[in-house]
Amino acid sequence: MLEEKVIDALKNLKSATFEELREYLREEKNEEFLDIELRRTLARLVREGKVEKTPDPRKNKFLFSIRN
């Protein structure tokens, strides 16, 4: 399931933007998915409190990380 793979990827990466996470999953883990599937999965994980979404002013993007 994509949700488990996203959590595992974020454990390895510590924190990542959407693009970094997508690239890691596709190139390092050879996963196939649509961008919208990854966005929906991240949104669900944020709502459930499993993943934290914080703004990164340096990159002008959001960083996703596992919530402690």
Secondary structure as GFF3:
##gff-version 3
##sequence-region A 1 68
A	DSSP	alpha_helix	2	13	.	.	.	ID=ss1
A	DSSP	beta_strand	15	16	.	.	.	ID=ss2
A	DSSP	alpha_helix	18	23	.	.	.	ID=ss3
A	DSSP	pi_helix	24	28	.	.	.	ID=ss4
A	DSSP	alpha_helix	35	48	.	.	.	ID=ss5
A	DSSP	beta_strand	51	56	.	.	.	ID=ss6
A	DSSP	beta_strand	61	66	.	.	.	ID=ss7
###
